Every structure is written in C-alpha cells, then in structure tokens.
Amino acid sequence: MTGGIGLFIVAASLTPPAEGFGAHRQLGYAPCSFPMLLGIPCPTCGMTTAFAHAVRGRLISAFHAQPAGLLIAFATALATIMSAAVLITGRAWRINWYRLAPMRVTVAIAVTLLAAWVYKLATMTALTRGNGL
C-alpha cells in the first residue's frame, strides 16, 4: 500500500511535459538513449508522464502520453485501494490464481505493451512530421 501511495506522491510532484514524454528527467535521470540512437521512442516512452497526468485526473492526456502507463496507473490505484481494504478489514482478497493461465496473462501483457508502443510510435511520428522535425 505504501508503495502505491509513494508512487502517486512522486507522480504528483512532477510537472507533466507538454511533449508527452520526459517527466523522468525531473527525477534526475538522464535522457533516454533509445530515441537518440534509433530515432524512435522506446517501448516505455511516456510512462512517467502518464502517471503524472493520471494522478491529476487528466486521463485523456495520460492516455496520449502512454496508454499502457494509464493502465498501470489504474492497476496501481486498484492495488493500493485493495491493500487499504485488507488493512482496514483484516480480510484478504481471494483470487483463484489456478484459473489464470500464466501464458495467457503473459501474452495479454505483452500484446498490451506492444499495442501501446505502436500507438506511441504512430503519434510521435505524426508529431515530428507535423513539426517538420
């Protein structure tokens, strides 16, 4: 629970960049070398920015920054709420994990991340063409 709260506190302290990526630079991290070397955004491009928008309730902006980032922000919020519920009630959530086929979950996550990257590639390409870059 504290991890989710801490993550949202950090996201709230960031100012989402208008470009839709690069919020991680405010945390002291170096610029991503992926676009510098290859000229395309990395698969996780915009994740931090998506969290920074999501914590402010700007869900459409979060989606535009990185669709998978918005989904992960929702999952983090849900996990935090569920953890708080367990802490308050003392009752753990029961999930029938045996019903979830690990390969299907893995494929679903991989397809979601790939689709989000394709979306980011398409939108970044459209932006750079529109700006004459």
C-alpha positions as CSV (number, residue, x, y, z in Angstrom):
1,M,0.0,0.0,0.0
2,T,2.7,2.4,0.9
3,G,4.5,1.7,-2.4
4,G,1.4,2.8,-4.4
5,I,0.9,5.9,-2.2
6,G,4.6,6.8,-2.6
7,L,4.5,6.3,-6.3
8,F,1.5,8.7,-6.6
9,I,3.1,11.2,-4.4
10,V,6.2,11.2,-6.6
11,A,4.0,11.5,-9.7
12,A,2.1,14.4,-8.2
13,S,5.4,16.2,-7.6
14,L,6.2,16.1,-11.3
15,T,5.1,18.6,-13.9
16,P,3.9,16.7,-17.0
17,P,5.8,17.9,-20.1
18,A,3.8,19.1,-22.9
19,E,5.7,16.8,-25.3
20,G,4.1,13.8,-23.7
21,F,7.4,12.3,-22.5
22,G,10.4,13.2,-20.5
23,A,9.0,13.6,-17.0
24,H,11.6,11.2,-15.7
25,R,14.2,13.9,-16.3
26,Q,12.7,15.8,-13.3
27,L,13.7,12.9,-11.1
28,G,17.4,13.3,-12.1
29,Y,17.5,10.6,-14.7
30,A,19.4,11.0,-18.0
31,P,17.5,11.5,-21.3
32,C,16.5,8.2,-22.8
33,S,19.2,6.9,-25.3
34,F,16.7,4.9,-27.3
35,P,15.3,7.8,-29.4
36,M,18.8,9.4,-29.6
37,L,20.3,6.3,-31.1
38,L,17.4,4.9,-33.1
39,G,15.2,8.0,-33.7
40,I,12.1,6.3,-32.3
41,P,10.5,6.3,-28.8
42,C,11.4,3.4,-26.5
43,P,8.6,1.0,-25.5
44,T,8.1,2.7,-22.2
45,C,8.3,6.2,-23.5
46,G,5.8,8.4,-21.7
47,M,5.1,6.1,-18.7
48,T,6.3,8.6,-16.1
49,T,4.4,11.4,-17.8
50,A,1.2,9.2,-18.0
51,F,1.4,8.7,-14.2
52,A,1.9,12.5,-13.7
53,H,-1.2,13.2,-15.7
54,A,-3.2,10.3,-14.2
55,V,-2.6,11.5,-10.6
56,R,-4.1,14.9,-11.6
57,G,-7.1,13.2,-13.2
58,R,-6.1,14.1,-16.7
59,L,-6.9,10.7,-18.1
60,I,-7.0,11.6,-21.8
61,S,-3.6,13.3,-21.5
62,A,-2.3,10.3,-19.7
63,F,-3.6,8.0,-22.5
64,H,-2.0,10.2,-25.1
65,A,1.3,10.2,-23.2
66,Q,1.4,6.4,-22.9
67,P,-1.7,4.1,-23.0
68,A,0.0,1.3,-21.0
69,G,1.1,3.9,-18.4
70,L,-2.5,4.8,-17.8
71,L,-3.4,1.2,-17.4
72,I,-0.6,0.6,-15.0
73,A,-1.6,3.7,-13.0
74,F,-5.2,2.3,-12.8
75,A,-3.7,-1.1,-11.7
76,T,-1.5,0.6,-9.1
77,A,-4.5,2.6,-7.7
78,L,-6.6,-0.6,-7.5
79,A,-3.9,-2.5,-5.7
80,T,-3.4,0.4,-3.3
81,I,-7.2,0.5,-2.6
82,M,-7.3,-3.3,-2.2
83,S,-4.3,-3.2,0.2
84,A,-6.0,-0.5,2.3
85,A,-9.2,-2.6,2.4
86,V,-7.3,-5.6,3.7
87,L,-5.5,-3.4,6.3
88,I,-8.8,-1.9,7.5
89,T,-11.0,-5.1,7.4
90,G,-8.4,-7.7,8.1
91,R,-9.8,-9.8,5.3
92,A,-7.6,-10.8,2.4
93,W,-8.8,-10.9,-1.2
94,R,-9.0,-14.4,-2.5
95,I,-8.1,-14.9,-6.1
96,N,-8.3,-18.2,-7.8
97,W,-4.8,-18.0,-9.4
98,Y,-5.1,-21.5,-10.8
99,R,-7.8,-20.2,-13.2
100,L,-5.3,-17.7,-14.7
101,A,-3.2,-19.4,-17.3
102,P,0.3,-17.9,-16.9
103,M,0.9,-18.0,-20.6
104,R,-2.3,-16.1,-21.4
105,V,-1.5,-13.5,-18.8
106,T,2.0,-13.1,-20.2
107,V,0.7,-12.8,-23.8
108,A,-2.0,-10.3,-22.8
109,I,0.5,-8.1,-21.1
110,A,3.0,-8.4,-24.0
111,V,0.3,-7.5,-26.6
112,T,-0.9,-4.6,-24.5
113,L,2.6,-3.2,-24.2
114,L,3.2,-3.7,-27.9
115,A,0.0,-2.0,-28.8
116,A,0.8,0.9,-26.6
117,W,4.3,1.2,-28.2
118,V,2.8,1.1,-31.7
119,Y,0.4,3.9,-30.6
120,K,3.4,5.9,-29.3
121,L,5.4,5.3,-32.5
122,A,2.4,6.4,-34.6
123,T,1.7,9.5,-32.6
124,M,5.4,10.5,-32.2
125,T,5.9,10.1,-36.0
126,A,2.8,12.2,-36.7
127,L,4.1,14.9,-34.3
128,T,7.6,15.0,-35.8
129,R,6.3,15.2,-39.3
130,G,3.8,17.9,-38.3
131,N,6.6,20.0,-36.8
132,G,9.0,19.5,-39.6
133,L,11.4,17.6,-37.4
